[in-house]
Amino acid sequence: MPNLSERLPQNIPGRFYVDASCIDCDLCRATAPEFFRRDDEIGFSVVQHQPVTLAEIALAEEARDGCPSESIGSDG
């Protein structure tokens, strides 16, 4: 379960975020590359763009639901 207090500061502000429990598995980046990227300095995925449309939100939710470490949170 994602922990808001462990939200990585490299995420852009908004509804979706990745926390420090990320295992850098690449699933979110493969599922929704327009919203998630790897931050090479920290070695984790982060949110690079917040989804806006219903289709974009559904894709980000798909990545969140598939995250094996449950590191993707949604505050909305």
N, CA, C and O atoms as a Maestro MAE file, in Angstrom:
{
 s_m_m2io_version
 :::
 2.0.0
}

f_m_ct {
 s_m_title
 :::
 protein
 m_atom[304] {
  # First column is atom index #
  i_m_mmod_type
  r_m_x_coord
  r_m_y_coord
  r_m_z_coord
  i_m_residue_number
  s_m_chain_name
  s_m_pdb_residue_name
  s_m_pdb_atom_name
  i_m_atomic_number
  :::
  1 25 0.840 -1.177 0.000 1 A "MET " " N  " 7
  2 3 0.000 0.000 0.000 1 A "MET " " CA " 6
  3 2 0.887 1.243 0.000 1 A "MET " " C  " 6
  4 15 1.774 1.370 0.844 1 A "MET " " O  " 8
  5 25 0.656 2.157 -0.936 2 A "PRO " " N  " 7
  6 3 1.495 3.355 -1.016 2 A "PRO " " CA " 6
  7 2 1.359 4.214 0.243 2 A "PRO " " C  " 6
  8 15 0.300 4.285 0.867 2 A "PRO " " O  " 8
  9 25 2.457 4.852 0.585 3 A "ASN " " N  " 7
  10 3 2.497 5.670 1.785 3 A "ASN " " CA " 6
  11 2 2.773 7.121 1.383 3 A "ASN " " C  " 6
  12 15 3.854 7.442 0.890 3 A "ASN " " O  " 8
  13 25 1.795 7.981 1.597 4 A "LEU " " N  " 7
  14 3 1.925 9.385 1.208 4 A "LEU " " CA " 6
  15 2 3.125 10.055 1.881 4 A "LEU " " C  " 6
  16 15 3.765 10.924 1.288 4 A "LEU " " O  " 8
  17 25 3.425 9.658 3.103 5 A "SER " " N  " 7
  18 3 4.560 10.274 3.801 5 A "SER " " CA " 6
  19 2 5.903 9.869 3.186 5 A "SER " " C  " 6
  20 15 6.926 10.495 3.465 5 A "SER " " O  " 8
  21 25 5.903 8.812 2.339 6 A "GLU " " N  " 7
  22 3 7.117 8.380 1.653 6 A "GLU " " CA " 6
  23 2 7.102 8.731 0.172 6 A "GLU " " C  " 6
  24 15 7.885 8.194 -0.611 6 A "GLU " " O  " 8
  25 25 6.205 9.635 -0.205 7 A "ARG " " N  " 7
  26 3 6.128 10.103 -1.596 7 A "ARG " " CA " 6
  27 2 7.485 10.672 -1.995 7 A "ARG " " C  " 6
  28 15 8.050 11.506 -1.288 7 A "ARG " " O  " 8
  29 25 8.001 10.216 -3.128 8 A "LEU " " N  " 7
  30 3 9.292 10.703 -3.601 8 A "LEU " " CA " 6
  31 2 9.168 12.150 -4.070 8 A "LEU " " C  " 6
  32 15 8.236 12.480 -4.803 8 A "LEU " " O  " 8
  33 25 10.091 13.014 -3.661 9 A "PRO " " N  " 7
  34 3 10.005 14.425 -4.045 9 A "PRO " " CA " 6
  35 2 10.199 14.660 -5.541 9 A "PRO " " C  " 6
  36 15 9.870 15.737 -6.039 9 A "PRO " " O  " 8
  37 25 10.725 13.677 -6.263 10 A "GLN " " N  " 7
  38 3 10.942 13.813 -7.702 10 A "GLN " " CA " 6
  39 2 9.646 13.706 -8.506 10 A "GLN " " C  " 6
  40 15 9.634 14.043 -9.690 10 A "GLN " " O  " 8
  41 25 8.556 13.244 -7.891 11 A "ASN " " N  " 7
  42 3 7.253 13.228 -8.564 11 A "ASN " " CA " 6
  43 2 6.788 14.657 -8.798 11 A "ASN " " C  " 6
  44 15 7.010 15.534 -7.963 11 A "ASN " " O  " 8
  45 25 6.145 14.886 -9.930 12 A "ILE " " N  " 7
  46 3 5.549 16.207 -10.108 12 A "ILE " " CA " 6
  47 2 4.296 16.267 -9.225 12 A "ILE " " C  " 6
  48 15 3.692 15.231 -8.947 12 A "ILE " " O  " 8
  49 25 3.906 17.448 -8.789 13 A "PRO " " N  " 7
  50 3 2.726 17.561 -7.930 13 A "PRO " " CA " 6
  51 2 1.466 17.065 -8.632 13 A "PRO " " C  " 6
  52 15 1.326 17.191 -9.849 13 A "PRO " " O  " 8
  53 25 0.565 16.509 -7.859 14 A "GLY " " N  " 7
  54 3 -0.707 16.069 -8.401 14 A "GLY " " CA " 6
  55 2 -1.207 14.793 -7.767 14 A "GLY " " C  " 6
  56 15 -0.667 14.310 -6.772 14 A "GLY " " O  " 8
  57 25 -2.235 14.271 -8.359 15 A "ARG " " N  " 7
  58 3 -2.973 13.120 -7.841 15 A "ARG " " CA " 6
  59 2 -2.127 11.849 -7.695 15 A "ARG " " C  " 6
  60 15 -2.168 11.198 -6.651 15 A "ARG " " O  " 8
  61 25 -1.369 11.494 -8.723 16 A "PHE " " N  " 7
  62 3 -0.597 10.254 -8.716 16 A "PHE " " CA " 6
  63 2 0.823 10.512 -8.236 16 A "PHE " " C  " 6
  64 15 1.396 11.573 -8.482 16 A "PHE " " O  " 8
  65 25 1.380 9.517 -7.543 17 A "TYR " " N  " 7
  66 3 2.756 9.612 -7.064 17 A "TYR " " CA " 6
  67 2 3.333 8.210 -6.887 17 A "TYR " " C  " 6
  68 15 2.594 7.227 -6.821 17 A "TYR " " O  " 8
  69 25 4.651 8.131 -6.811 18 A "VAL " " N  " 7
  70 3 5.369 6.898 -6.487 18 A "VAL " " CA " 6
  71 2 6.051 7.134 -5.153 18 A "VAL " " C  " 6
  72 15 6.617 8.201 -4.913 18 A "VAL " " O  " 8
  73 25 5.993 6.116 -4.272 19 A "ASP " " N  " 7
  74 3 6.650 6.269 -2.976 19 A "ASP " " CA " 6
  75 2 7.971 5.507 -2.935 19 A "ASP " " C  " 6
  76 15 8.364 4.879 -3.918 19 A "ASP " " O  " 8
  77 25 8.641 5.566 -1.809 20 A "ALA " " N  " 7
  78 3 9.987 5.005 -1.666 20 A "ALA " " CA " 6
  79 2 10.022 3.478 -1.662 20 A "ALA " " C  " 6
  80 15 11.109 2.904 -1.595 20 A "ALA " " O  " 8
  81 25 8.890 2.807 -1.729 21 A "SER " " N  " 7
  82 3 8.890 1.342 -1.766 21 A "SER " " CA " 6
  83 2 9.053 0.800 -3.186 21 A "SER " " C  " 6
  84 15 9.035 -0.415 -3.383 21 A "SER " " O  " 8
  85 25 9.212 1.674 -4.169 22 A "CYS " " N  " 7
  86 3 9.400 1.270 -5.570 22 A "CYS " " CA " 6
  87 2 10.581 0.308 -5.698 22 A "CYS " " C  " 6
  88 15 11.629 0.510 -5.084 22 A "CYS " " O  " 8
  89 25 10.399 -0.733 -6.499 23 A "ILE " " N  " 7
  90 3 11.473 -1.707 -6.727 23 A "ILE " " CA " 6
  91 2 12.059 -1.577 -8.136 23 A "ILE " " C  " 6
  92 15 12.843 -2.426 -8.561 23 A "ILE " " O  " 8
  93 25 11.689 -0.536 -8.848 24 A "ASP " " N  " 7
  94 3 12.220 -0.240 -10.182 24 A "ASP " " CA " 6
  95 2 12.006 -1.405 -11.148 24 A "ASP " " C  " 6
  96 15 12.919 -1.784 -11.882 24 A "ASP " " O  " 8
  97 25 10.801 -1.969 -11.144 25 A "CYS " " N  " 7
  98 3 10.508 -3.138 -11.981 25 A "CYS " " CA " 6
  99 2 10.191 -2.771 -13.434 25 A "CYS " " C  " 6
  100 15 10.233 -3.640 -14.305 25 A "CYS " " O  " 8
  101 25 9.878 -1.509 -13.709 26 A "ASP " " N  " 7
  102 3 9.588 -1.011 -15.057 26 A "ASP " " CA " 6
  103 2 8.144 -1.227 -15.510 26 A "ASP " " C  " 6
  104 15 7.788 -0.806 -16.611 26 A "ASP " " O  " 8
  105 25 7.302 -1.868 -14.696 27 A "LEU " " N  " 7
  106 3 5.936 -2.137 -15.130 27 A "LEU " " CA " 6
  107 2 5.162 -0.848 -15.404 27 A "LEU " " C  " 6
  108 15 4.488 -0.748 -16.429 27 A "LEU " " O  " 8
  109 25 5.242 0.125 -14.522 28 A "CYS " " N  " 7
  110 3 4.488 1.368 -14.734 28 A "CYS " " CA " 6
  111 2 4.989 2.108 -15.972 28 A "CYS " " C  " 6
  112 15 4.200 2.692 -16.715 28 A "CYS " " O  " 8
  113 25 6.299 2.081 -16.189 29 A "ARG " " N  " 7
  114 3 6.866 2.755 -17.362 29 A "ARG " " CA " 6
  115 2 6.478 2.047 -18.644 29 A "ARG " " C  " 6
  116 15 6.304 2.690 -19.679 29 A "ARG " " O  " 8
  117 25 6.341 0.736 -18.588 30 A "ALA " " N  " 7
  118 3 5.917 -0.028 -19.765 30 A "ALA " " CA " 6
  119 2 4.428 0.162 -20.032 30 A "ALA " " C  " 6
  120 15 4.001 0.206 -21.186 30 A "ALA " " O  " 8
  121 25 3.642 0.275 -18.969 31 A "THR " " N  " 7
  122 3 2.190 0.410 -19.094 31 A "THR " " CA " 6
  123 2 1.787 1.822 -19.495 31 A "THR " " C  " 6
  124 15 0.927 2.003 -20.357 31 A "THR " " O  " 8
  125 25 2.398 2.816 -18.877 32 A "ALA " " N  " 7
  126 3 2.007 4.207 -19.097 32 A "ALA " " CA " 6
  127 2 3.240 5.109 -19.162 32 A "ALA " " C  " 6
  128 15 3.459 5.927 -18.268 32 A "ALA " " O  " 8
  129 25 4.049 4.962 -20.221 33 A "PRO " " N  " 7
  130 3 5.306 5.710 -20.299 33 A "PRO " " CA " 6
  131 2 5.134 7.223 -20.381 33 A "PRO " " C  " 6
  132 15 6.070 7.966 -20.088 33 A "PRO " " O  " 8
  133 25 3.965 7.681 -20.771 34 A "GLU " " N  " 7
  134 3 3.771 9.130 -20.817 34 A "GLU " " CA " 6
  135 2 3.590 9.734 -19.428 34 A "GLU " " C  " 6
  136 15 3.675 10.951 -19.263 34 A "GLU " " O  " 8
  137 25 3.340 8.885 -18.428 35 A "PHE " " N  " 7
  138 3 3.122 9.387 -17.067 35 A "PHE " " CA " 6
  139 2 4.229 9.017 -16.092 35 A "PHE " " C  " 6
  140 15 4.432 9.707 -15.092 35 A "PHE " " O  " 8
  141 25 4.946 7.936 -16.373 36 A "PHE " " N  " 7
  142 3 5.990 7.463 -15.467 36 A "PHE " " CA " 6
  143 2 7.333 7.405 -16.190 36 A "PHE " " C  " 6
  144 15 7.406 7.050 -17.367 36 A "PHE " " O  " 8
  145 25 8.381 7.757 -15.474 37 A "ARG " " N  " 7
  146 3 9.740 7.674 -16.007 37 A "ARG " " CA " 6
  147 2 10.655 7.197 -14.887 37 A "ARG " " C  " 6
  148 15 10.295 7.239 -13.711 37 A "ARG " " O  " 8
  149 25 11.839 6.746 -15.272 38 A "ARG " " N  " 7
  150 3 12.837 6.345 -14.281 38 A "ARG " " CA " 6
  151 2 13.709 7.550 -13.966 38 A "ARG " " C  " 6
  152 15 14.208 8.221 -14.869 38 A "ARG " " O  " 8
  153 25 13.884 7.813 -12.695 39 A "ASP " " N  " 7
  154 3 14.813 8.844 -12.259 39 A "ASP " " CA " 6
  155 2 16.134 8.129 -11.986 39 A "ASP " " C  " 6
  156 15 16.256 7.402 -11.000 39 A "ASP " " O  " 8
  157 25 17.109 8.331 -12.847 40 A "ASP " " N  " 7
  158 3 18.378 7.614 -12.748 40 A "ASP " " CA " 6
  159 2 19.165 7.965 -11.486 40 A "ASP " " C  " 6
  160 15 19.949 7.144 -11.010 40 A "ASP " " O  " 8
  161 25 18.978 9.144 -10.946 41 A "GLU " " N  " 7
  162 3 19.709 9.541 -9.740 41 A "GLU " " CA " 6
  163 2 19.273 8.738 -8.516 41 A "GLU " " C  " 6
  164 15 20.098 8.405 -7.665 41 A "GLU " " O  " 8
  165 25 17.977 8.427 -8.426 42 A "ILE " " N  " 7
  166 3 17.480 7.692 -7.263 42 A "ILE " " CA " 6
  167 2 17.206 6.223 -7.574 42 A "ILE " " C  " 6
  168 15 17.072 5.414 -6.655 42 A "ILE " " O  " 8
  169 25 17.120 5.870 -8.852 43 A "GLY " " N  " 7
  170 3 16.909 4.491 -9.252 43 A "GLY " " CA " 6
  171 2 15.494 3.986 -9.082 43 A "GLY " " C  " 6
  172 15 15.271 2.787 -8.911 43 A "GLY " " O  " 8
  173 25 14.532 4.902 -9.129 44 A "PHE " " N  " 7
  174 3 13.124 4.549 -8.995 44 A "PHE " " CA " 6
  175 2 12.306 5.221 -10.087 44 A "PHE " " C  " 6
  176 15 12.756 6.159 -10.745 44 A "PHE " " O  " 8
  177 25 11.097 4.716 -10.259 45 A "SER " " N  " 7
  178 3 10.148 5.390 -11.142 45 A "SER " " CA " 6
  179 2 9.523 6.562 -10.406 45 A "SER " " C  " 6
  180 15 9.378 6.538 -9.184 45 A "SER " " O  " 8
  181 25 9.157 7.580 -11.157 46 A "VAL " " N  " 7
  182 3 8.438 8.736 -10.613 46 A "VAL " " CA " 6
  183 2 7.392 9.170 -11.633 46 A "VAL " " C  " 6
  184 15 7.443 8.783 -12.800 46 A "VAL " " O  " 8
  185 25 6.456 9.968 -11.178 47 A "VAL " " N  " 7
  186 3 5.443 10.518 -12.079 47 A "VAL " " CA " 6
  187 2 6.031 11.744 -12.753 47 A "VAL " " C  " 6
  188 15 6.494 12.677 -12.096 47 A "VAL " " O  " 8
  189 25 6.003 11.722 -14.091 48 A "GLN " " N  " 7
  190 3 6.561 12.846 -14.859 48 A "GLN " " CA " 6
  191 2 5.478 13.747 -15.430 48 A "GLN " " C  " 6
  192 15 5.746 14.890 -15.802 48 A "GLN " " O  " 8
  193 25 4.257 13.236 -15.499 49 A "HIS " " N  " 7
  194 3 3.131 13.979 -16.064 49 A "HIS " " CA " 6
  195 2 1.868 13.433 -15.415 49 A "HIS " " C  " 6
  196 15 1.688 12.217 -15.339 49 A "HIS " " O  " 8
  197 25 1.006 14.300 -14.952 50 A "GLN " " N  " 7
  198 3 -0.247 13.865 -14.340 50 A "GLN " " CA " 6
  199 2 -1.308 13.660 -15.418 50 A "GLN " " C  " 6
  200 15 -1.475 14.514 -16.288 50 A "GLN " " O  " 8
  201 25 -2.027 12.539 -15.369 51 A "PRO " " N  " 7
  202 3 -3.092 12.312 -16.353 51 A "PRO " " CA " 6
  203 2 -4.229 13.298 -16.141 51 A "PRO " " C  " 6
  204 15 -4.486 13.741 -15.021 51 A "PRO " " O  " 8
  205 25 -4.905 13.635 -17.234 52 A "VAL " " N  " 7
  206 3 -5.985 14.611 -17.172 52 A "VAL " " CA " 6
  207 2 -7.301 14.020 -17.663 52 A "VAL " " C  " 6
  208 15 -8.320 14.102 -16.976 52 A "VAL " " O  " 8
  209 25 -7.277 13.430 -18.842 53 A "THR " " N  " 7
  210 3 -8.513 12.906 -19.412 53 A "THR " " CA " 6
  211 2 -8.887 11.580 -18.743 53 A "THR " " C  " 6
  212 15 -8.067 10.960 -18.067 53 A "THR " " O  " 8
  213 25 -10.120 11.163 -18.941 54 A "LEU " " N  " 7
  214 3 -10.570 9.894 -18.370 54 A "LEU " " CA " 6
  215 2 -9.740 8.725 -18.893 54 A "LEU " " C  " 6
  216 15 -9.414 7.809 -18.138 54 A "LEU " " O  " 8
  217 25 -9.397 8.752 -20.177 55 A "ALA " " N  " 7
  218 3 -8.579 7.685 -20.764 55 A "ALA " " CA " 6
  219 2 -7.178 7.682 -20.146 55 A "ALA " " C  " 6
  220 15 -6.629 6.616 -19.867 55 A "ALA " " O  " 8
  221 25 -6.604 8.851 -19.933 56 A "GLU " " N  " 7
  222 3 -5.277 8.941 -19.315 56 A "GLU " " CA " 6
  223 2 -5.320 8.449 -17.872 56 A "GLU " " C  " 6
  224 15 -4.433 7.718 -17.431 56 A "GLU " " O  " 8
  225 25 -6.345 8.851 -17.148 57 A "ILE " " N  " 7
  226 3 -6.492 8.417 -15.759 57 A "ILE " " CA " 6
  227 2 -6.648 6.902 -15.694 57 A "ILE " " C  " 6
  228 15 -6.066 6.256 -14.823 57 A "ILE " " O  " 8
  229 25 -7.424 6.333 -16.604 58 A "ALA " " N  " 7
  230 3 -7.610 4.875 -16.637 58 A "ALA " " CA " 6
  231 2 -6.274 4.170 -16.877 58 A "ALA " " C  " 6
  232 15 -6.013 3.129 -16.275 58 A "ALA " " O  " 8
  233 25 -5.435 4.717 -17.738 59 A "LEU " " N  " 7
  234 3 -4.123 4.120 -18.014 59 A "LEU " " CA " 6
  235 2 -3.209 4.210 -16.786 59 A "LEU " " C  " 6
  236 15 -2.512 3.250 -16.458 59 A "LEU " " O  " 8
  237 25 -3.214 5.346 -16.121 60 A "ALA " " N  " 7
  238 3 -2.413 5.496 -14.901 60 A "ALA " " CA " 6
  239 2 -2.930 4.565 -13.804 60 A "ALA " " C  " 6
  240 15 -2.137 4.001 -13.050 60 A "ALA " " O  " 8
  241 25 -4.232 4.399 -13.710 61 A "GLU " " N  " 7
  242 3 -4.826 3.466 -12.741 61 A "GLU " " CA " 6
  243 2 -4.431 2.028 -13.063 61 A "GLU " " C  " 6
  244 15 -4.195 1.232 -12.155 61 A "GLU " " O  " 8
  245 25 -4.358 1.693 -14.342 62 A "GLU " " N  " 7
  246 3 -3.920 0.358 -14.746 62 A "GLU " " CA " 6
  247 2 -2.491 0.102 -14.269 62 A "GLU " " C  " 6
  248 15 -2.181 -0.982 -13.775 62 A "GLU " " O  " 8
  249 25 -1.633 1.095 -14.416 63 A "ALA " " N  " 7
  250 3 -0.258 0.973 -13.931 63 A "ALA " " CA " 6
  251 2 -0.242 0.846 -12.411 63 A "ALA " " C  " 6
  252 15 0.514 0.043 -11.864 63 A "ALA " " O  " 8
  253 25 -1.063 1.626 -11.733 64 A "ARG " " N  " 7
  254 3 -1.138 1.564 -10.266 64 A "ARG " " CA " 6
  255 2 -1.611 0.190 -9.809 64 A "ARG " " C  " 6
  256 15 -1.036 -0.400 -8.895 64 A "ARG " " O  " 8
  257 25 -2.659 -0.312 -10.448 65 A "ASP " " N  " 7
  258 3 -3.214 -1.619 -10.076 65 A "ASP " " CA " 6
  259 2 -2.231 -2.758 -10.323 65 A "ASP " " C  " 6
  260 15 -2.249 -3.756 -9.602 65 A "ASP " " O  " 8
  261 25 -1.374 -2.620 -11.334 66 A "GLY " " N  " 7
  262 3 -0.422 -3.660 -11.671 66 A "GLY " " CA " 6
  263 2 0.885 -3.599 -10.894 66 A "GLY " " C  " 6
  264 15 1.686 -4.531 -10.960 66 A "GLY " " O  " 8
  265 25 1.107 -2.534 -10.170 67 A "CYS " " N  " 7
  266 3 2.383 -2.347 -9.454 67 A "CYS " " CA " 6
  267 2 2.589 -3.462 -8.426 67 A "CYS " " C  " 6
  268 15 1.812 -3.574 -7.477 67 A "CYS " " O  " 8
  269 25 3.636 -4.295 -8.604 68 A "PRO " " N  " 7
  270 3 3.834 -5.430 -7.703 68 A "PRO " " CA " 6
  271 2 4.227 -5.036 -6.274 68 A "PRO " " C  " 6
  272 15 4.024 -5.811 -5.339 68 A "PRO " " O  " 8
  273 25 4.780 -3.849 -6.105 69 A "SER " " N  " 7
  274 3 5.167 -3.413 -4.759 69 A "SER " " CA " 6
  275 2 4.164 -2.413 -4.177 69 A "SER " " C  " 6
  276 15 4.374 -1.874 -3.090 69 A "SER " " O  " 8
  277 25 3.086 -2.175 -4.901 70 A "GLU " " N  " 7
  278 3 2.042 -1.231 -4.461 70 A "GLU " " CA " 6
  279 2 2.642 0.122 -4.072 70 A "GLU " " C  " 6
  280 15 2.338 0.683 -3.019 70 A "GLU " " O  " 8
  281 25 3.498 0.621 -4.951 71 A "SER " " N  " 7
  282 3 4.216 1.862 -4.683 71 A "SER " " CA " 6
  283 2 3.588 3.089 -5.313 71 A "SER " " C  " 6
  284 15 4.034 4.208 -5.060 71 A "SER " " O  " 8
  285 25 2.560 2.902 -6.129 72 A "ILE " " N  " 7
  286 3 1.923 4.032 -6.799 72 A "ILE " " CA " 6
  287 2 0.672 4.412 -6.034 72 A "ILE " " C  " 6
  288 15 -0.212 3.589 -5.797 72 A "ILE " " O  " 8
  289 25 0.617 5.673 -5.654 73 A "GLY " " N  " 7
  290 3 -0.536 6.177 -4.904 73 A "GLY " " CA " 6
  291 2 -1.357 7.114 -5.735 73 A "GLY " " C  " 6
  292 15 -0.901 7.657 -6.742 73 A "GLY " " O  " 8
  293 25 -2.588 7.295 -5.292 74 A "SER " " N  " 7
  294 3 -3.513 8.225 -5.938 74 A "SER " " CA " 6
  295 2 -4.287 8.945 -4.853 74 A "SER " " C  " 6
  296 15 -4.983 8.322 -4.051 74 A "SER " " O  " 8
  297 25 -4.162 10.255 -4.836 75 A "ASP " " N  " 7
  298 3 -4.855 11.075 -3.843 75 A "ASP " " CA " 6
  299 2 -6.167 11.611 -4.401 75 A "ASP " " C  " 6
  300 15 -6.543 12.741 -4.091 75 A "ASP " " O  " 8
  301 25 -6.852 10.854 -5.190 76 A "GLY " " N  " 7
  302 3 -8.076 11.379 -5.752 76 A "GLY " " CA " 6
  303 2 -9.012 10.263 -5.998 76 A "GLY " " C  " 6
  304 15 -10.124 10.485 -6.477 76 A "GLY " " O  " 8
  :::
 }
 m_bond[303] {
  # First column is bond index #
  i_m_from
  i_m_to
  i_m_order
  :::
  1 1 2 1
  2 2 3 1
  3 3 4 2
  4 3 5 1
  5 5 6 1
  6 6 7 1
  7 7 8 2
  8 7 9 1
  9 9 10 1
  10 10 11 1
  11 11 12 2
  12 11 13 1
  13 13 14 1
  14 14 15 1
  15 15 16 2
  16 15 17 1
  17 17 18 1
  18 18 19 1
  19 19 20 2
  20 19 21 1
  21 21 22 1
  22 22 23 1
  23 23 24 2
  24 23 25 1
  25 25 26 1
  26 26 27 1
  27 27 28 2
  28 27 29 1
  29 29 30 1
  30 30 31 1
  31 31 32 2
  32 31 33 1
  33 33 34 1
  34 34 35 1
  35 35 36 2
  36 35 37 1
  37 37 38 1
  38 38 39 1
  39 39 40 2
  40 39 41 1
  41 41 42 1
  42 42 43 1
  43 43 44 2
  44 43 45 1
  45 45 46 1
  46 46 47 1
  47 47 48 2
  48 47 49 1
  49 49 50 1
  50 50 51 1
  51 51 52 2
  52 51 53 1
  53 53 54 1
  54 54 55 1
  55 55 56 2
  56 55 57 1
  57 57 58 1
  58 58 59 1
  59 59 60 2
  60 59 61 1
  61 61 62 1
  62 62 63 1
  63 63 64 2
  64 63 65 1
  65 65 66 1
  66 66 67 1
  67 67 68 2
  68 67 69 1
  69 69 70 1
  70 70 71 1
  71 71 72 2
  72 71 73 1
  73 73 74 1
  74 74 75 1
  75 75 76 2
  76 75 77 1
  77 77 78 1
  78 78 79 1
  79 79 80 2
  80 79 81 1
  81 81 82 1
  82 82 83 1
  83 83 84 2
  84 83 85 1
  85 85 86 1
  86 86 87 1
  87 87 88 2
  88 87 89 1
  89 89 90 1
  90 90 91 1
  91 91 92 2
  92 91 93 1
  93 93 94 1
  94 94 95 1
  95 95 96 2
  96 95 97 1
  97 97 98 1
  98 98 99 1
  99 99 100 2
  100 99 101 1
  101 101 102 1
  102 102 103 1
  103 103 104 2
  104 103 105 1
  105 105 106 1
  106 106 107 1
  107 107 108 2
  108 107 109 1
  109 109 110 1
  110 110 111 1
  111 111 112 2
  112 111 113 1
  113 113 114 1
  114 114 115 1
  115 115 116 2
  116 115 117 1
  117 117 118 1
  118 118 119 1
  119 119 120 2
  120 119 121 1
  121 121 122 1
  122 122 123 1
  123 123 124 2
  124 123 125 1
  125 125 126 1
  126 126 127 1
  127 127 128 2
  128 127 129 1
  129 129 130 1
  130 130 131 1
  131 131 132 2
  132 131 133 1
  133 133 134 1
  134 134 135 1
  135 135 136 2
  136 135 137 1
  137 137 138 1
  138 138 139 1
  139 139 140 2
  140 139 141 1
  141 141 142 1
  142 142 143 1
  143 143 144 2
  144 143 145 1
  145 145 146 1
  146 146 147 1
  147 147 148 2
  148 147 149 1
  149 149 150 1
  150 150 151 1
  151 151 152 2
  152 151 153 1
  153 153 154 1
  154 154 155 1
  155 155 156 2
  156 155 157 1
  157 157 158 1
  158 158 159 1
  159 159 160 2
  160 159 161 1
  161 161 162 1
  162 162 163 1
  163 163 164 2
  164 163 165 1
  165 165 166 1
  166 166 167 1
  167 167 168 2
  168 167 169 1
  169 169 170 1
  170 170 171 1
  171 171 172 2
  172 171 173 1
  173 173 174 1
  174 174 175 1
  175 175 176 2
  176 175 177 1
  177 177 178 1
  178 178 179 1
  179 179 180 2
  180 179 181 1
  181 181 182 1
  182 182 183 1
  183 183 184 2
  184 183 185 1
  185 185 186 1
  186 186 187 1
  187 187 188 2
  188 187 189 1
  189 189 190 1
  190 190 191 1
  191 191 192 2
  192 191 193 1
  193 193 194 1
  194 194 195 1
  195 195 196 2
  196 195 197 1
  197 197 198 1
  198 198 199 1
  199 199 200 2
  200 199 201 1
  201 201 202 1
  202 202 203 1
  203 203 204 2
  204 203 205 1
  205 205 206 1
  206 206 207 1
  207 207 208 2
  208 207 209 1
  209 209 210 1
  210 210 211 1
  211 211 212 2
  212 211 213 1
  213 213 214 1
  214 214 215 1
  215 215 216 2
  216 215 217 1
  217 217 218 1
  218 218 219 1
  219 219 220 2
  220 219 221 1
  221 221 222 1
  222 222 223 1
  223 223 224 2
  224 223 225 1
  225 225 226 1
  226 226 227 1
  227 227 228 2
  228 227 229 1
  229 229 230 1
  230 230 231 1
  231 231 232 2
  232 231 233 1
  233 233 234 1
  234 234 235 1
  235 235 236 2
  236 235 237 1
  237 237 238 1
  238 238 239 1
  239 239 240 2
  240 239 241 1
  241 241 242 1
  242 242 243 1
  243 243 244 2
  244 243 245 1
  245 245 246 1
  246 246 247 1
  247 247 248 2
  248 247 249 1
  249 249 250 1
  250 250 251 1
  251 251 252 2
  252 251 253 1
  253 253 254 1
  254 254 255 1
  255 255 256 2
  256 255 257 1
  257 257 258 1
  258 258 259 1
  259 259 260 2
  260 259 261 1
  261 261 262 1
  262 262 263 1
  263 263 264 2
  264 263 265 1
  265 265 266 1
  266 266 267 1
  267 267 268 2
  268 267 269 1
  269 269 270 1
  270 270 271 1
  271 271 272 2
  272 271 273 1
  273 273 274 1
  274 274 275 1
  275 275 276 2
  276 275 277 1
  277 277 278 1
  278 278 279 1
  279 279 280 2
  280 279 281 1
  281 281 282 1
  282 282 283 1
  283 283 284 2
  284 283 285 1
  285 285 286 1
  286 286 287 1
  287 287 288 2
  288 287 289 1
  289 289 290 1
  290 290 291 1
  291 291 292 2
  292 291 293 1
  293 293 294 1
  294 294 295 1
  295 295 296 2
  296 295 297 1
  297 297 298 1
  298 298 299 1
  299 299 300 2
  300 299 301 1
  301 301 302 1
  302 302 303 1
  303 303 304 2
  :::
 }
}
